[in-house]
Every structure is written in structure tokens, then in C-alpha cells.
Amino acid sequence: MSRGHGILQRDLLDCVRVHEGVSTLESIRWVLLEKPGDLPKSWTYALERAVKGLVKRGNLTIETRPLANLQEWVTHYPGKTHRHEIRQLRLDLLPVLVEWIRSDEGPRPLYSADENERFHARGEGGSLAKRLDGKDLGIAFASEWKTLEPQLRQLLAHTDSDALFYLIARGKHLFTQAHIQTRVSFGEMIDRCAEEKVLPPPLLAQLRSLAGRFLPLEKAAALELKSIIYRFITSVIHGHPDLKPEAMEALYKMRPDYLKAVAGFKPPIERKGRGLWIGEPHLGGSYEKGSPLARLIDQTTFQKFKFLRLPEAGAGGAPGHARQPQKRAV
């Protein structure tokens, strides 16, 4: 006879139920921790076994993917660590960086939508072997594009739509390796053509399908988020990233007392001025190597997270009525 779910599994299901649709294993393991402090490896392994058991029984589903937006980032990235100190630092400071990037003073994403498309199409980034391979993902859709392009050209002959013109140019660039320089994205031009109603519905549907298969929404969202995060940190290609001086200056401007209390933080250095010009604080190299600030944002921010969800009704194996989760210390 089956003994049913263990206490840990029941608590896990209850926690997923309370946070339905927004739960990750990285976050839940901290919520269910029985005592304050760092995450013990034994606790992590036990929780992972509990998740695998629930998935096997059909009581839980897992979607493994990168984070897709800033809200997910501030919610789930803090839990991507075993150290309580680092998690708390992220909980306190990541929202400050988001506030800065969304303000009028904050910078725009490092890469635009068209640059992200080109990055994806040319297989840039990732391992050295992948970059040296030089595989062009856009070529896989070349034959499909060649059936659509003549239809778009015929429409262009009867309209003065710039969006349609750029759509054709961008398509040729992405899918045929044509040497055309464009600073617009394929998806954005499809949307503009849809707004202008220059495309018949069947052709519009085909183009949207092509765009979605070439660059899935999940991948596009992850690239957009990465473009924002790279305003906070240096490149991770050549090792562990550092916080950029402008990001540190934003943190210091908004939370000076908090930063002064962080171990290893170095106070700002005044820039020397001339005449009536007064220097402003400069925070380049503003924390020691072993400071928790060195782990505020690291390579793990770009890793995949495990999103936990209850199976849809009628899918089988769905747990019964929810009970209140046991209260545990975070």
C-alpha cells in the first residue's frame, strides 16, 4: 500500500498552490527551509528528490527555462544561491537596480531587438566551439522565406509602406545572408505592417509563424533581459562579471547607508575638478574581491530556472484540496 506523499512533498505542493504560476524550485527551497541560515546541501538534495517524485506521480510539472523579464529576475534570481547573505543582498538591491533602469536617468538595454535577432541568427555567444562553427540559424528558413518574399514584393509595388520595405530587407538579411544593413527587427516590422494593414491575413499569419519559429518568444525574452542585465555587469565570457561603475553609482546614490554596511564595500572617491567644477563620487572598483557585492549578479543569472506548476485540471494525478502550508522560518 502506498504511504502517500511525505511531509516535505505535501508542503512543497501547498507552496506551489499558494504561489501558482510563479513558483521556482530556486525560490521555494528558501521558503520551505526549516531554519534561518545558508541552504544545506542535504536539504537541497532532499527537496530535489521530492520534486522528482511528484513529477513522476503526475502531481507536479516542471518548465526549465531562463528568466524572461525583470519581474521574474527580482523574484527568483535571489534564490539562485546557497548563501543566505547573498540572497538577502539580492532581495534588497536588485529592485534598486530595476528602479534605476526604468527611470529617466537609467540607460537603455545594451542591445536592441534587431541586434538580439542578429545575435540569435548568427549563433553568436555561447561556447567557443559554437562560435567557431559559424552556423547560421537563419539559413534553415531560407526556402520558406523565398516563397514569401515574392508575395511581399508584389504588395510593395502597390504601396509606399516603409515598414513593408524594411520587412523585406530584414528578411533577406536574416534568411539569405544578403549583405543588407538594417537597424530594425523582423518581428517589429511584422507588427508595424499589421498596424498599417498592408498584409492580407493569411500572409500575415505565415510571417508570424516564421518569426515565432525562428526566434521563439521565450528566447527573445531571455535575450532582452540579458541586454538589460549587461547594463549592470561586465561580460561573463572572460570570467566572473563585475558590477559596472555606473550601476554601483546608482546603488550608492539610492542606498548609501545600506552599501556602507556591506562588508568589503569601498567608499567613493571624489573626482578631481578644475575651477568651479566640483567632482562627483566615482565608484569604480568599489568593493573588495571577497565582498558579497561580488556575487550580487554572477553567471548564474543567465542559467535556467525550474518553474514548478500544478498539472491542469483533468490531466490526472492532481492533488486534492489545499491545506495551509506549515509556517517555516525563511
N, C-alpha and C positions, 0 to 999 in steps of 0.2 A: 504494500500500500504506500502511495506517495505521501511524504510528510509535508507537501506543500511548500510554499515559499518560506525562506528563512527570514529572521527579523530584519536583517540588512536588506534583503530583496524587497520586503514589504515597505520599509522606509524609503527605499530608492523609488519604488513605484509611486508612493504617495507624493514624494518631492517632485517627480516628473509631472504628476497630475496637477499639483498646485501651480507649477510654472509651465503649463502645457504650451508647447510650441517654441519655447525659448530656453530649453534646458540643454546644457552640455555636460558631459562627464567631467570636464575640467573644472566647471563651477560647482556641480553637485557634490563632488568629493569633499569640498570645503564646507558646504552646508551641513553634511552628514557627519563631519568629524566630531568625535565624542569629547575631545578636549582641545583647548587652545594650544597653539604652537605650530611647529612645522608638520608637514604631512609625512607620517611614517611610510616607508616603502611597503611594509607589510599591509598597511591599511589600503594603500593604492592597489596592490595586487588583489586583495580580498574584494574590493569594490569592482575591479575589472572582471573577476570571476563571477561575481553576482550578475553583472550586466550580460556576460556571455550566456549564463544560464537562462536569464529572462528572454534573451533574444532567441535562444534555441527553443524555448517553450512557446514562443509567439506572443509573449506578453509585452515586448518592447521592440522598437525598431531603432536602427542607428543610421544616420546620414553623416558620412565622413566627408568634410569639405573645408576649404579655407573660410575665414570670416569674410563677410560680404559688405559690411558697411561700418560706419563709426559707432553706431549704437551697439552692434554686436561686439565691436572691439572693446569698448569700455565695460561691457557687461561680462564678457567671457575671457578676454585675454588676461586679466589679473589672476585668474585661477590656473594659468599655464605655468605653474611653478610649484615646487615643494616647500618653499621657504615662506613662512608667514610674513616676515619683514618685507620681502619683495612684493608679495600680494597686496599688502596694505599700502605700500608706496604707490603701486599702480592704481589701486582704488581711489587714492587721494589725488594723484597728479594727472592721470590720463584724461579725466574730464576737464582739467585746466587747459591741456593742450588742445582738446576739441573746441573748447570755448574760444581759444586764440585763433585757431584755423578758420573758424566760422565768423570771426569778427572782421571788421573793415581793415584792421591792421594786419590780419593774418595773410600768409601767402596763398596763392592758388596751388592746386596739385602740381607736383613736379612734372608729370607727363599728362598730355591732353588725350582725348579719346582717340584721335587719329594716330597718335604715337603709340598708344596701347594696342591698337589694331595692327600696326606695323610690327611691333614687338612680338605679338602673337603669331602673325603670319610668317615671319622670318625665323621663328623658333629661337629667338634671342633669349639670353639668360639661361639659368639652369646650370647643368654640369658643363665642364669644358668639352667633353666628348660630344654633347648635344650641340654646342655652339659650332664646333669644328665640322660637324656633319653637314651643316648648311642646308638642311631640309626646309623647303618652303611649303608650309601648310596650305597656302592659298592655291597652289597648283592642283591640289586634289579636287578643287571645284571648277577647274578651267573649262571642262566640257559643258558643265551646266551653265556657266556664265556665257559661253559662246552661243547658246541657244536663246538666252535672254537679251544679250546686247543688241542684236538686230531689231528686236521689238522696241527697245528703248530709243534706238536711233531713229526709227520711223516716227515715234512720238515727238522727238526733239525737232524734227523737220516742221512740225506744225505748232510749236510753242516756243516762247522765249524764256522758259524757266531755267534760271541759273542752277537751281537745285538739281534738275534732271541732267544738265550738262556735267555738273560735278559728280553726280552719281555714276555716270558712265565712265568718267575719268578715274574715279576711285576704284570702280570695279575692275577696270583694265589694269590698274596698278597692283591690286591685291591678287587677282586671279590669273593674270597672264604675264606678270613680271615686266609689264611695259614701263619704260623709263619716264614716268609722269610724276611730277612733284605736286602733291596736293596736301593741303592742311585741313582737310575735312574728313570726317569718319563716314564709313559706308552706312552704318546704322542711322546716323544723324541725317544723312541725305535722303534715306528712305522715308524717315519721319517727315522731313520737310516736303518731299514730293507728295506724301499722303495729305499733309495740311493744304497743299496747293491743289490737290485733287487732279493731278496731271497723269496719274496712273490708273488704268482700269483695275477693278478689284481682283480679278484672277492673277494679273501680273504682279500687283502689289503683294498678294499672298505668297507668290513664288519667291519674290525678293526677300520678304520677311523670313521665310523658311530657310533660304540660303544663308542669310545673315545669322540666324539662330544656330544653324549647324556649323558654320564657320567659326563663330565666336559665341559659345553658349553664354546665357545671361550670368550664370554662376561664375564663369571665368572672367567675363567682362567686369563684374562687380569686384572680384578679388583684385584685378589689375587696377581698378580705380582706387580701391582702398590702399593698395600698395603705393600708388602715386602720391597719396596724401601722407602716408607714414614716412615716406622718404623725404618729406619736408622736416621731419623731426630728427632723423638719424642719418648717418653716413651709410655708404654702400656696405652690404654684407658679403659681397663677392670675395673680398680680400681679407676676411676675418670678422671678428666681433665688431658690431657697429658702435659708434659713439654718438651721443646727443649733439646735435649741431648747436653752435653758439647762439644762433637766433632763437632756437627752441628753449635753451637754458635761460636766455634773457627774458623770454616771455614768462617762463615759470617763476623767475625771480621777481619780475615786476608784479605778478598776480599773487604769489605766495611766498614773500621774502622770509617771514618768520618760520614757516614750515621748512624751507630749504636750509636755513641756518641751523636747524636742529638735526638735520640728516648727517650721519657720520660720513666723514670724508669730503664734505662739501667745502669748496674754497670760496671765500668772499670775493666779490667782484673787484676788478682792477680798473681804476679810473683811467680813461684815455686822456693823454696829454693834449691840451688845446693851445691855441695861439691867440693872442689878442683878447678880444671879448668873447671868443667862442669857448664854451665850457664843455669839457669832455663828458661822455656818458659812460656808465659802467660797461665793461667788456667781460664776458663770461666764457671765453674760450679756454678749454682745459680746466673747467671749474670744479672738478671732483677728482679724487684720488682713484687709483686703479681698483682698489678693493671696496670702494663705496657702493652701497646699494643702488645709487643712481646709475651705475654702470650696467645694471640689469633692469632698469626701468623699461626699456624696449630692447629686446635682443632678437636673435634669429628666429626664435620660436613664434614670434608674432605672425610669421608667414606660413607656419605649419598648418596642417589640417586639424580640425577640431571634431569631436564626436557629438553630434546633436542627437539627443535622445527624445523619442516620442512614443506615445501610446499608439498601438495599432488602431486603424479606423474601425468604427462600429461595423460588425459583420465580418471582420477579417479573421475572426477566430482567435481564441486564446486571450481575449481582452479581459482584464481583471474586473472584479465586481465593484461594489460601492466603495467609494473612497473613505478612508478614516483619517483622522488628523495625524500628521507626522509627529513622532516623538520630538520634543524640543531638545536640541543639542547645541552645545556651545560652538561658535564659529572661531 
